[in-house]
Amino acid sequence: MTKGLFAKYHLTKADGRPVDADGIYFVLKLNSSDPVHAQASRLAVKMYANTVAQNPRLRKLSEDLWKLVRRLETARETD
């Protein structure tokens, strides 16, 4: 059975506080065992990282995301 978009996760902030109740969140699993999902998730993160890199306040986040994706892609190549 194929599912579309549905609520699969209950989110809280790392410190246990609730997230914005009106927020819309979409979770990506960058290290999925499904190669199509993993590729799509990493592409989405790369686009996001490129976009936020233009904002000085978010530049470090962009750099960290690129490092994460590179590490995952390097690990996948060596598997």
Residue pairs with C-beta under 8 A, 6 or more apart in sequence:
8 27
9 25
9 27
11 19
11 25
11 27
12 18
12 19
13 19
19 25
28 41
28 44
28 45
29 37
29 38
29 41
30 38
30 41
30 42
30 45
30 68
30 69
30 72
31 38
31 72
32 38
32 41
38 72
38 76
42 69
42 72
42 73
45 65
45 68
45 69
46 65
46 66
46 69
48 65
49 61
49 62
49 65
49 66
49 69
50 62
52 58
52 59
52 61
52 62
53 59
53 62
53 63
